[in-house]
Amino acid sequence: MSKTKHESPHILAYIMEIDRAIRNGEYPNAAKMNKKMGWTISRSTFLRYMDILRDTYNAPVEFDFKKNGYFYTDSAYFIQQVMLNEGELLTLSAILPMLDQYKNTSLEPTFRALMQKLVQMLPDSVSVDSSLINNEVHFISDPVTVLADGVFETVLRATKLHRTLRLEYKTALAPDYESRDFDPYHLICQKGSWYLLGFSHRSEAVRLYALPRIRSCKITENRFTIPADFTIEKHIDPEMGVWNNSGEKFRVEIEFAPHLKTFISERIFHKDQTMRENPDGSILLSFETNQVDQTVS
């Protein structure tokens, strides 16, 4: 009977563990790393890895004779290296198209900056099968609403600071904008459109404002406190939508014809849904929601 062959870690895996031990102040050497990681590398192999650290990664590494191990002369140094498998590379290539829903918001440059940092951490040259990063993956996004300059940033800041907003708002049927005071509780994005849930001083009630209908806004000096009994689920159903809240939950039951069985069975419409196949092949979908209009639309 042949013995199972155990593959040794890739050389980079050794180097990454050594780098981690150095940054943790462990003053590693071959013997210490063998004991810690269960390796069986020789002293000469360990020294070769240290040469790679110096020559390939420009690591400021030195040997401390008193502590019998290596350390970085620059405590801020770390290896700028990210190891990605094929699935992760595919995911990475698919992220940028998904950023379209964040256009005209302060999140777009933030997300793109994070992506750029990740790219900068990759090695200078990477060889990847082109089929992993070409245009074989495509996302059809929902239409993106246009926001006035500075609105998203101001609203987000006021929401974080719990400060009242003074804004110019226009309802869908109103002929012109009106000045309103509004306590922003929560920002919501639904299918490419941004909404603000909070307390309207004009209505003296919790209301939902569409950010594209805000022409301008500023943060006032007035602070507010979100009521202790406030929960977002009372006003929207995160699974179904934000508009036309009925104020209470209803049990929704929808029966689909047998020819729709495959289409319906392979989808999740609500996290709390139940699905049952009837003897005739039809499908009964059931869940609770306070968004009845959104459900039937």
BADREN-707718 format. One line per field, with one value per residue: x, y, z of N, C-alpha, C, O in turn; residue number from 1; residue in one letter. Coordinates in steps of 0.2 Angstrom, whole numbers, plus 5000, padded with zeros to 4 digits. Last residue first. Layout:
BEGIN
n.u = [X/...];
n.v = [Y/...];
n.w = [Z/...];
ca.u = [X/...];
ca.v = [Y/...];
ca.w = [Z/...];
c.u = [X/...];
c.v = [Y/...];
c.w = [Z/...];
o.u = [X/...];
o.v = [Y/...];
o.w = [Z/...];
nr = [NUM/...];
rest = [a/...];
//
This chain:
BEGIN
n.u = [4767/4764/4774/4772/4759/4764/4774/4776/4774/4777/4774/4773/4769/4765/4765/4758/4757/4746/4749/4761/4775/4779/4789/4790/4802/4810/4817/4810/4813/4824/4822/4819/4805/4801/4806/4799/4785/4778/4769/4759/4757/4758/4750/4755/4751/4756/4750/4756/4760/4757/4759/4761/4771/4775/4792/4803/4805/4808/4817/4815/4801/4799/4794/4798/4811/4818/4812/4811/4810/4818/4820/4836/4837/4846/4852/4855/4862/4860/4867/4857/4853/4844/4835/4829/4825/4834/4831/4814/4810/4798/4794/4786/4780/4777/4777/4788/4798/4800/4812/4817/4825/4829/4835/4841/4841/4845/4837/4838/4846/4844/4848/4840/4836/4837/4824/4821/4812/4811/4805/4800/4799/4784/4772/4771/4772/4783/4790/4805/4814/4828/4832/4841/4843/4849/4860/4868/4879/4875/4866/4875/4882/4873/4869/4881/4883/4871/4873/4883/4873/4859/4858/4849/4848/4850/4842/4851/4863/4868/4885/4894/4908/4917/4927/4940/4946/4948/4954/4967/4976/4989/5003/5008/5020/5020/5007/4995/4992/4986/4973/4969/4968/4958/4947/4947/4943/4931/4924/4925/4919/4905/4901/4895/4887/4886/4885/4882/4879/4891/4898/4898/4910/4919/4918/4923/4936/4935/4930/4941/4950/4943/4944/4958/4966/4978/4988/4997/5009/5019/5025/5029/5036/5036/5049/5063/5071/5064/5073/5078/5088/5094/5095/5108/5109/5097/5098/5086/5077/5068/5064/5062/5058/5070/5080/5074/5067/5077/5085/5077/5077/5090/5089/5081/5090/5100/5093/5078/5061/5050/5037/5028/5028/5036/5048/5052/5054/5065/5075/5077/5070/5061/5056/5043/5036/5027/5035/5040/5029/5026/5037/5035/5023/5028/5037/5029/5022/5031/5033/5019/5021/5022/5010/5011/5005/5002/5010/5003/5004];
n.v = [5221/5214/5219/5232/5231/5226/5226/5219/5201/5183/5171/5158/5150/5135/5129/5115/5101/5096/5095/5109/5113/5127/5137/5152/5165/5174/5181/5180/5174/5164/5152/5140/5140/5148/5141/5128/5132/5137/5128/5128/5144/5149/5158/5167/5175/5184/5191/5207/5219/5237/5247/5247/5257/5262/5257/5248/5230/5216/5215/5225/5234/5248/5251/5241/5239/5249/5254/5263/5264/5275/5287/5296/5313/5327/5343/5358/5364/5356/5354/5356/5354/5353/5345/5329/5319/5309/5303/5303/5299/5294/5298/5298/5315/5328/5334/5343/5335/5318/5306/5294/5288/5291/5282/5279/5266/5253/5245/5255/5260/5271/5277/5283/5296/5313/5324/5339/5353/5360/5370/5364/5366/5363/5356/5338/5325/5320/5334/5341/5351/5357/5355/5353/5340/5337/5324/5312/5309/5301/5309/5319/5312/5308/5321/5325/5316/5318/5331/5335/5338/5327/5311/5301/5283/5270/5255/5240/5231/5217/5212/5198/5189/5189/5198/5192/5185/5171/5170/5173/5167/5178/5183/5199/5209/5215/5208/5218/5230/5238/5232/5237/5250/5250/5246/5258/5267/5262/5265/5279/5284/5278/5285/5297/5295/5294/5276/5264/5255/5252/5242/5231/5231/5228/5214/5204/5202/5196/5184/5179/5178/5168/5157/5155/5164/5175/5183/5198/5208/5217/5214/5228/5239/5246/5245/5242/5231/5216/5201/5184/5177/5178/5188/5192/5194/5197/5201/5210/5217/5225/5218/5217/5206/5201/5202/5199/5187/5179/5178/5170/5158/5155/5152/5140/5132/5131/5124/5115/5112/5106/5112/5116/5129/5129/5122/5128/5141/5138/5134/5145/5159/5175/5185/5189/5200/5199/5201/5188/5180/5185/5181/5167/5166/5170/5160/5149/5153/5153/5140/5130/5116/5099/5086/5070/5055/5040/5025/5011/4994];
n.w = [4968/4979/4988/4989/4996/5008/5019/5030/5029/5030/5017/5005/4990/4983/4966/4957/4957/4963/4976/4979/4988/4998/5008/5018/5022/5028/5018/5002/4990/4982/4969/4963/4963/4952/4941/4943/4942/4932/4929/4940/4946/4963/4976/4990/5005/5019/5033/5038/5050/5049/5040/5027/5017/5005/5002/5004/5003/5007/5018/5026/5027/5038/5050/5059/5057/5064/5079/5094/5107/5110/5097/5095/5099/5091/5091/5082/5073/5056/5040/5026/5008/4993/4987/4987/4979/4980/4993/4999/5016/5027/5044/5060/5064/5061/5049/5052/5057/5054/5058/5045/5031/5015/5001/4984/4972/4969/4976/4990/5004/5018/5034/5048/5054/5054/5057/5048/5042/5026/5013/4997/4979/4969/4967/4972/4970/4976/4986/4989/5001/5009/5026/5040/5052/5068/5072/5074/5067/5057/5050/5046/5037/5027/5023/5017/5007/4999/4995/4986/4972/4971/4963/4953/4953/4942/4938/4943/4932/4927/4926/4919/4915/4904/4902/4912/4922/4919/4907/4909/4923/4928/4936/4941/4948/4961/4971/4980/4985/4976/4976/4989/4986/4976/4984/4992/4982/4979/4991/4991/4980/4984/4996/4993/4977/4963/4964/4969/4959/4953/4959/4951/4944/4954/4957/4948/4952/4964/4960/4954/4964/4972/4964/4963/4978/4982/4994/4994/5001/5007/5023/5033/5045/5057/5062/5055/5058/5063/5068/5072/5086/5099/5107/5104/5091/5079/5062/5052/5038/5030/5014/5000/4994/4989/4999/5011/5009/5004/5015/5023/5015/5018/5031/5030/5024/5034/5044/5037/5042/5046/5056/5067/5071/5082/5078/5067/5073/5081/5072/5063/5072/5077/5087/5090/5086/5076/5065/5065/5062/5049/5042/5043/5036/5023/5021/5019/5008/4998/4996/5000/5011/5004/5003/5007/5000/5008/5003/4995/5000];
ca.u = [4768/4760/4774/4778/4760/4759/4775/4771/4778/4774/4778/4770/4774/4762/4769/4758/4763/4745/4749/4754/4772/4776/4787/4789/4797/4806/4821/4809/4809/4822/4823/4826/4808/4800/4808/4807/4788/4782/4774/4764/4755/4761/4751/4754/4751/4755/4753/4751/4762/4756/4759/4754/4770/4768/4787/4802/4805/4804/4817/4821/4803/4800/4793/4791/4806/4817/4815/4811/4806/4821/4816/4831/4838/4840/4853/4850/4865/4859/4866/4863/4852/4850/4839/4832/4820/4835/4836/4819/4811/4803/4793/4792/4779/4777/4772/4782/4795/4798/4807/4818/4820/4831/4830/4842/4838/4849/4837/4833/4846/4842/4849/4843/4838/4838/4829/4821/4817/4808/4810/4798/4803/4790/4775/4772/4766/4782/4787/4800/4812/4823/4833/4836/4844/4843/4859/4861/4880/4880/4864/4870/4885/4876/4864/4878/4888/4873/4867/4884/4880/4862/4858/4854/4845/4853/4843/4845/4861/4864/4879/4891/4903/4912/4920/4938/4945/4945/4947/4963/4972/4982/5000/5004/5018/5021/5014/4997/4995/4993/4977/4970/4973/4965/4949/4948/4950/4936/4925/4928/4926/4909/4903/4902/4887/4884/4887/4884/4873/4887/4899/4893/4903/4919/4916/4916/4935/4938/4925/4934/4951/4944/4938/4955/4964/4972/4988/4990/5007/5014/5025/5025/5036/5030/5043/5058/5073/5064/5069/5077/5082/5095/5089/5106/5113/5099/5099/5093/5078/5074/5063/5066/5053/5063/5081/5079/5064/5072/5088/5078/5070/5088/5093/5078/5084/5102/5095/5085/5066/5056/5041/5028/5024/5030/5044/5050/5049/5059/5072/5074/5075/5061/5063/5045/5042/5025/5031/5045/5033/5021/5036/5041/5023/5023/5040/5034/5018/5028/5039/5023/5018/5025/5014/5009/5010/4999/5009/5007/5000];
ca.v = [5225/5212/5212/5230/5234/5222/5229/5225/5207/5189/5175/5161/5154/5140/5131/5122/5104/5097/5089/5106/5111/5121/5136/5145/5162/5170/5176/5183/5180/5166/5159/5142/5135/5150/5148/5129/5128/5142/5129/5122/5139/5150/5152/5167/5168/5184/5185/5203/5214/5230/5249/5246/5253/5260/5261/5253/5236/5217/5209/5225/5227/5245/5255/5244/5234/5250/5249/5264/5259/5269/5284/5291/5306/5323/5336/5354/5363/5362/5351/5358/5352/5356/5350/5334/5325/5313/5308/5300/5304/5291/5298/5295/5307/5325/5329/5345/5340/5324/5310/5298/5286/5293/5284/5280/5272/5259/5245/5250/5259/5264/5278/5278/5290/5307/5320/5332/5350/5356/5370/5367/5363/5366/5360/5346/5329/5318/5328/5341/5344/5358/5353/5358/5342/5338/5331/5313/5314/5298/5303/5321/5314/5303/5317/5329/5317/5311/5329/5336/5338/5334/5315/5306/5289/5274/5262/5244/5235/5222/5213/5205/5190/5184/5201/5195/5192/5173/5169/5178/5165/5175/5180/5193/5206/5219/5208/5213/5225/5239/5231/5230/5248/5252/5242/5252/5268/5262/5258/5276/5284/5276/5278/5297/5295/5300/5282/5269/5257/5257/5248/5231/5233/5234/5219/5205/5205/5203/5188/5179/5182/5175/5159/5157/5158/5174/5177/5195/5202/5219/5211/5222/5236/5247/5241/5246/5237/5221/5206/5190/5177/5172/5185/5191/5188/5199/5196/5209/5212/5228/5218/5223/5210/5201/5204/5205/5193/5181/5181/5177/5162/5156/5157/5146/5133/5134/5131/5116/5115/5102/5112/5109/5127/5132/5120/5121/5140/5141/5129/5139/5156/5168/5184/5182/5201/5198/5207/5194/5179/5186/5188/5170/5164/5174/5167/5149/5152/5160/5144/5134/5122/5104/5092/5076/5060/5046/5030/5017/5000];
ca.w = [4962/4973/4986/4986/4989/5004/5012/5031/5028/5033/5022/5011/4993/4987/4972/4959/4954/4955/4972/4979/4982/4998/5001/5017/5018/5032/5022/5009/4990/4989/4972/4964/4968/4959/4942/4943/4948/4935/4924/4939/4942/4957/4973/4983/5002/5011/5030/5035/5046/5052/5047/5029/5023/5006/5001/5009/5001/5002/5013/5023/5027/5031/5045/5060/5054/5057/5075/5087/5104/5112/5103/5092/5101/5093/5092/5086/5079/5061/5047/5030/5015/4997/4983/4991/4980/4974/4993/4994/5011/5022/5037/5056/5063/5068/5050/5049/5061/5051/5060/5051/5036/5022/5005/4991/4974/4966/4969/4987/4997/5015/5026/5044/5058/5050/5061/5048/5047/5031/5018/5003/4985/4971/4962/4974/4967/4969/4985/4985/4999/5004/5019/5037/5045/5064/5071/5077/5073/5062/5053/5051/5043/5031/5026/5023/5012/5002/4999/4993/4975/4971/4969/4953/4954/4948/4936/4942/4938/4924/4930/4918/4920/4904/4902/4906/4923/4926/4907/4907/4917/4929/4930/4943/4942/4955/4969/4975/4990/4977/4971/4988/4991/4974/4979/4995/4986/4974/4989/4997/4980/4978/4996/4995/4984/4966/4960/4974/4963/4950/4962/4957/4941/4951/4962/4948/4945/4964/4964/4950/4959/4975/4965/4957/4973/4980/4990/4995/4997/5003/5016/5032/5039/5053/5065/5054/5061/5058/5069/5068/5081/5094/5107/5111/5094/5086/5067/5055/5043/5034/5021/5003/4998/4985/4992/5010/5012/4999/5009/5025/5016/5011/5029/5034/5020/5028/5045/5039/5037/5047/5050/5065/5065/5082/5084/5067/5068/5084/5077/5061/5069/5075/5085/5092/5091/5083/5067/5066/5068/5055/5043/5046/5043/5026/5021/5024/5014/5000/4999/4995/5009/5008/5000/5010/5000/5006/5008/4995/5000];
c.u = [4773/4762/4770/4777/4766/4759/4770/4772/4773/4778/4774/4775/4770/4768/4765/4762/4763/4751/4748/4754/4766/4773/4784/4787/4796/4801/4816/4813/4809/4819/4821/4827/4816/4804/4807/4809/4796/4786/4779/4770/4761/4759/4753/4755/4750/4756/4751/4754/4756/4758/4758/4753/4763/4768/4780/4796/4803/4804/4813/4822/4809/4801/4794/4789/4799/4812/4813/4815/4806/4816/4819/4827/4833/4842/4847/4852/4861/4863/4865/4861/4858/4848/4845/4836/4823/4830/4836/4824/4816/4804/4799/4790/4785/4776/4771/4776/4789/4795/4806/4811/4821/4825/4832/4837/4839/4846/4840/4834/4842/4843/4848/4843/4842/4840/4831/4826/4816/4814/4807/4804/4800/4793/4782/4775/4766/4777/4785/4796/4806/4821/4827/4837/4839/4846/4853/4860/4873/4880/4868/4867/4880/4879/4867/4873/4885/4878/4869/4878/4880/4869/4861/4853/4851/4850/4845/4846/4854/4861/4875/4885/4901/4907/4915/4930/4943/4943/4944/4956/4967/4979/4994/5002/5014/5019/5014/5004/4997/4996/4985/4974/4974/4970/4957/4951/4952/4943/4930/4929/4929/4916/4907/4905/4894/4883/4883/4886/4875/4881/4894/4893/4897/4912/4915/4914/4928/4936/4928/4930/4945/4945/4938/4948/4960/4971/4980/4990/5000/5012/5019/5026/5032/5030/5037/5051/5068/5066/5069/5072/5082/5089/5089/5100/5110/5102/5101/5092/5085/5075/5069/5064/5056/5058/5075/5078/5068/5068/5082/5081/5072/5081/5091/5082/5081/5095/5097/5087/5073/5062/5047/5032/5024/5025/5037/5046/5047/5053/5066/5071/5072/5068/5064/5053/5044/5030/5028/5041/5037/5025/5031/5040/5029/5022/5034/5036/5023/5025/5036/5028/5022/5021/5016/5013/5008/5004/5006/5005/5004];
c.v = [5221/5216/5210/5223/5232/5225/5226/5229/5213/5196/5180/5165/5158/5143/5136/5123/5111/5100/5090/5099/5107/5119/5128/5143/5154/5166/5172/5178/5184/5173/5160/5149/5137/5146/5150/5136/5129/5138/5134/5124/5134/5143/5153/5160/5169/5177/5184/5196/5210/5225/5242/5247/5252/5255/5258/5257/5241/5225/5211/5220/5226/5237/5253/5248/5236/5245/5250/5257/5259/5263/5277/5288/5301/5316/5333/5346/5359/5360/5357/5355/5355/5354/5352/5339/5330/5319/5312/5306/5301/5296/5295/5295/5305/5318/5327/5341/5342/5329/5317/5302/5290/5292/5286/5284/5273/5266/5251/5250/5253/5265/5271/5279/5284/5301/5314/5329/5343/5354/5365/5366/5367/5363/5363/5350/5336/5323/5326/5335/5345/5352/5356/5357/5348/5342/5332/5321/5315/5302/5300/5315/5316/5306/5311/5325/5320/5312/5323/5333/5339/5334/5322/5310/5294/5281/5266/5251/5238/5225/5218/5206/5197/5185/5195/5197/5195/5180/5170/5177/5170/5173/5176/5190/5200/5216/5213/5213/5219/5234/5232/5228/5241/5250/5244/5247/5261/5263/5258/5268/5280/5277/5276/5290/5295/5300/5288/5275/5263/5259/5254/5238/5234/5236/5225/5211/5207/5206/5195/5184/5184/5180/5166/5160/5160/5168/5175/5189/5199/5213/5213/5220/5230/5243/5242/5243/5243/5228/5212/5195/5184/5172/5179/5187/5187/5193/5199/5204/5211/5223/5221/5224/5216/5206/5205/5207/5199/5187/5183/5181/5169/5160/5159/5152/5140/5136/5134/5123/5115/5105/5107/5107/5119/5130/5123/5119/5133/5140/5132/5134/5149/5166/5176/5180/5194/5198/5206/5200/5185/5185/5189/5178/5167/5172/5171/5156/5152/5159/5150/5138/5126/5111/5097/5082/5067/5052/5037/5022/5006];
c.w = [4957/4967/4980/4984/4985/4997/5007/5024/5029/5031/5025/5015/4999/4991/4976/4965/4955/4953/4965/4975/4983/4990/5001/5010/5019/5028/5027/5013/4997/4989/4979/4966/4969/4964/4949/4944/4948/4941/4927/4934/4941/4953/4965/4980/4994/5009/5023/5033/5044/5047/5052/5037/5026/5012/5003/5008/5006/4999/5006/5017/5023/5032/5038/5054/5055/5054/5068/5084/5097/5109/5104/5098/5098/5096/5094/5086/5084/5068/5052/5037/5019/5004/4986/4987/4984/4974/4986/4993/5006/5017/5033/5048/5059/5068/5057/5050/5058/5056/5057/5053/5043/5026/5012/4995/4982/4968/4966/4980/4995/5007/5023/5037/5054/5055/5057/5052/5048/5036/5024/5008/4991/4977/4963/4968/4968/4966/4978/4984/4994/5000/5015/5030/5043/5057/5066/5078/5077/5068/5058/5054/5048/5037/5030/5026/5018/5008/5002/4998/4983/4975/4968/4959/4955/4948/4943/4941/4937/4931/4927/4923/4919/4910/4902/4907/4917/4926/4914/4907/4915/4923/4932/4936/4944/4949/4962/4973/4986/4982/4972/4982/4990/4979/4977/4990/4989/4977/4984/4995/4986/4978/4990/4996/4986/4974/4964/4970/4968/4954/4959/4960/4946/4948/4958/4952/4944/4957/4964/4954/4954/4969/4968/4959/4968/4976/4989/4991/4999/4999/5013/5025/5039/5046/5061/5057/5060/5061/5063/5070/5077/5089/5102/5112/5101/5089/5074/5060/5046/5040/5025/5011/5001/4988/4988/5003/5011/5002/5005/5019/5018/5011/5022/5032/5024/5024/5039/5040/5041/5042/5052/5058/5063/5077/5084/5073/5067/5079/5080/5066/5066/5072/5083/5091/5094/5088/5074/5068/5070/5062/5049/5047/5047/5034/5025/5026/5020/5007/5002/4999/5004/5006/5005/5006/5002/5006/5005/5000/5000];
o.u = [4776/4759/4772/4780/4766/4759/4773/4769/4767/4784/4769/4781/4765/4771/4763/4763/4769/4751/4751/4758/4766/4770/4788/4783/4801/4796/4819/4812/4809/4823/4817/4833/4819/4807/4811/4813/4799/4790/4784/4776/4767/4759/4750/4760/4745/4760/4745/4760/4751/4758/4760/4748/4760/4764/4779/4794/4803/4803/4814/4826/4809/4802/4791/4783/4795/4808/4807/4820/4802/4819/4820/4830/4827/4848/4842/4852/4863/4866/4869/4856/4864/4842/4850/4841/4819/4831/4839/4823/4820/4799/4804/4784/4789/4773/4766/4771/4784/4790/4810/4806/4827/4820/4837/4834/4839/4849/4837/4831/4843/4841/4850/4838/4846/4845/4826/4832/4810/4820/4801/4807/4798/4790/4785/4779/4763/4777/4786/4800/4802/4825/4822/4843/4833/4850/4853/4858/4873/4881/4866/4865/4881/4879/4865/4873/4886/4877/4867/4879/4876/4869/4866/4848/4856/4850/4842/4852/4852/4857/4877/4881/4905/4901/4909/4928/4944/4939/4938/4952/4963/4980/4994/4999/5016/5016/5009/5007/5001/5002/4989/4979/4980/4976/4961/4955/4958/4947/4934/4934/4935/4920/4911/4911/4899/4880/4878/4890/4871/4879/4893/4888/4893/4909/4910/4908/4926/4935/4924/4927/4944/4943/4934/4946/4958/4975/4976/4991/4999/5014/5013/5027/5031/5026/5032/5049/5068/5064/5074/5067/5086/5086/5084/5099/5111/5099/5106/5087/5090/5074/5074/5063/5052/5055/5074/5077/5065/5066/5083/5080/5068/5081/5092/5079/5078/5095/5096/5084/5074/5066/5048/5031/5020/5019/5032/5041/5041/5048/5061/5066/5066/5072/5068/5055/5046/5028/5026/5043/5038/5023/5032/5042/5029/5021/5036/5037/5022/5024/5038/5027/5028/5019/5012/5019/5002/5008/5008/4999/5009];
o.v = [5224/5215/5206/5221/5231/5221/5222/5235/5212/5195/5182/5162/5161/5140/5141/5119/5114/5102/5086/5099/5102/5123/5124/5147/5151/5164/5166/5172/5190/5178/5156/5151/5136/5149/5153/5137/5131/5142/5135/5122/5136/5138/5157/5157/5172/5174/5185/5196/5209/5226/5243/5248/5258/5250/5252/5260/5240/5226/5209/5220/5226/5235/5255/5249/5234/5247/5251/5256/5256/5257/5273/5285/5303/5314/5336/5343/5357/5355/5362/5354/5355/5354/5352/5336/5335/5323/5318/5311/5297/5298/5295/5293/5309/5315/5324/5343/5344/5327/5321/5300/5290/5295/5283/5288/5268/5271/5253/5255/5248/5270/5266/5281/5281/5301/5309/5330/5341/5354/5367/5360/5373/5360/5364/5347/5340/5324/5331/5330/5350/5349/5358/5358/5347/5346/5329/5323/5318/5300/5298/5315/5315/5302/5310/5325/5318/5310/5322/5333/5344/5330/5323/5313/5293/5284/5265/5253/5240/5222/5223/5201/5202/5181/5196/5197/5201/5182/5171/5181/5172/5176/5172/5193/5196/5219/5214/5219/5215/5234/5229/5224/5238/5248/5239/5243/5260/5260/5253/5266/5278/5273/5271/5289/5294/5304/5287/5279/5266/5265/5259/5240/5237/5241/5229/5213/5211/5212/5200/5189/5189/5186/5170/5165/5166/5166/5175/5189/5199/5213/5212/5224/5226/5243/5238/5238/5248/5230/5212/5193/5188/5166/5175/5183/5181/5188/5203/5202/5211/5225/5218/5229/5220/5210/5209/5213/5204/5192/5189/5187/5174/5165/5165/5157/5144/5141/5140/5128/5116/5101/5105/5102/5117/5128/5119/5115/5131/5138/5128/5131/5148/5170/5173/5175/5194/5197/5211/5203/5187/5189/5194/5180/5169/5177/5175/5158/5154/5163/5153/5140/5124/5112/5099/5082/5069/5053/5038/5022/5007];
o.w = [4952/4962/4976/4979/4979/4992/5003/5024/5029/5030/5022/5016/4998/4995/4973/4969/4954/4947/4961/4971/4987/4987/5003/5007/5021/5031/5029/5013/4997/4987/4981/4966/4974/4969/4952/4948/4953/4945/4924/4936/4942/4955/4962/4982/4992/5010/5021/5031/5048/5041/5058/5039/5027/5011/5003/5013/5012/4993/5001/5013/5017/5038/5033/5053/5052/5049/5066/5086/5094/5108/5099/5103/5098/5095/5097/5080/5089/5068/5052/5039/5016/5006/4983/4984/4986/4970/4986/4992/5007/5013/5036/5047/5056/5073/5059/5052/5062/5059/5057/5051/5045/5025/5014/4992/4986/4966/4961/4977/4997/5004/5026/5034/5057/5059/5057/5052/5048/5034/5026/5008/4991/4981/4958/4965/4965/4960/4974/4982/4996/4997/5018/5027/5045/5057/5061/5083/5082/5074/5064/5060/5054/5042/5036/5033/5024/5014/5008/5004/4985/4979/4965/4960/4957/4943/4948/4942/4931/4934/4925/4924/4919/4910/4900/4913/4916/4930/4914/4907/4919/4918/4936/4932/4948/4944/4959/4973/4988/4982/4970/4982/4991/4977/4976/4991/4989/4975/4984/4996/4985/4977/4990/4997/4983/4977/4966/4973/4971/4954/4962/4964/4944/4949/4960/4952/4940/4957/4963/4951/4952/4969/4966/4955/4967/4972/4993/4985/5005/4993/5015/5021/5044/5042/5062/5053/5063/5067/5059/5073/5078/5088/5102/5116/5103/5091/5074/5063/5041/5046/5024/5014/5005/4984/4983/5001/5010/4999/5002/5019/5016/5007/5020/5030/5020/5020/5038/5038/5047/5039/5057/5055/5059/5078/5086/5072/5066/5081/5081/5065/5067/5069/5086/5093/5099/5094/5077/5073/5076/5066/5052/5052/5052/5038/5029/5032/5026/5011/5007/5005/5003/5001/5009/5007/5000/5011/4999/5002/5004];
nr = [297/296/295/294/293/292/291/290/289/288/287/286/285/284/283/282/281/280/279/278/277/276/275/274/273/272/271/270/269/268/267/266/265/264/263/262/261/260/259/258/257/256/255/254/253/252/251/250/249/248/247/246/245/244/243/242/241/240/239/238/237/236/235/234/233/232/231/230/229/228/227/226/225/224/223/222/221/220/219/218/217/216/215/214/213/212/211/210/209/208/207/206/205/204/203/202/201/200/199/198/197/196/195/194/193/192/191/190/189/188/187/186/185/184/183/182/181/180/179/178/177/176/175/174/173/172/171/170/169/168/167/166/165/164/163/162/161/160/159/158/157/156/155/154/153/152/151/150/149/148/147/146/145/144/143/142/141/140/139/138/137/136/135/134/133/132/131/130/129/128/127/126/125/124/123/122/121/120/119/118/117/116/115/114/113/112/111/110/109/108/107/106/105/104/103/102/101/100/99/98/97/96/95/94/93/92/91/90/89/88/87/86/85/84/83/82/81/80/79/78/77/76/75/74/73/72/71/70/69/68/67/66/65/64/63/62/61/60/59/58/57/56/55/54/53/52/51/50/49/48/47/46/45/44/43/42/41/40/39/38/37/36/35/34/33/32/31/30/29/28/27/26/25/24/23/22/21/20/19/18/17/16/15/14/13/12/11/10/9/8/7/6/5/4/3/2/1];
rest = [s/v/t/q/d/v/q/n/t/e/f/s/l/l/i/s/g/d/p/n/e/r/m/t/q/d/k/h/f/i/r/e/s/i/f/t/k/l/h/p/a/f/e/i/e/v/r/f/k/e/g/s/n/n/w/v/g/m/e/p/d/i/h/k/e/i/t/f/d/a/p/i/t/f/r/n/e/t/i/k/c/s/r/i/r/p/l/a/y/l/r/v/a/e/s/r/h/s/f/g/l/l/y/w/s/g/k/q/c/i/l/h/y/p/d/f/d/r/s/e/y/d/p/a/l/a/t/k/y/e/l/r/l/t/r/h/l/k/t/a/r/l/v/t/e/f/v/g/d/a/l/v/t/v/p/d/s/i/f/h/v/e/n/n/i/l/s/s/d/v/s/v/s/d/p/l/m/q/v/l/k/q/m/l/a/r/f/t/p/e/l/s/t/n/k/y/q/d/l/m/p/l/i/a/s/l/t/l/l/e/g/e/n/l/m/v/q/q/i/f/y/a/s/d/t/y/f/y/g/n/k/k/f/d/f/e/v/p/a/n/y/t/d/r/l/i/d/m/y/r/l/f/t/s/r/s/i/t/w/g/m/k/k/n/m/k/a/a/n/p/y/e/g/n/r/i/a/r/d/i/e/m/i/y/a/l/i/h/p/s/e/h/k/t/k/s/m];
//
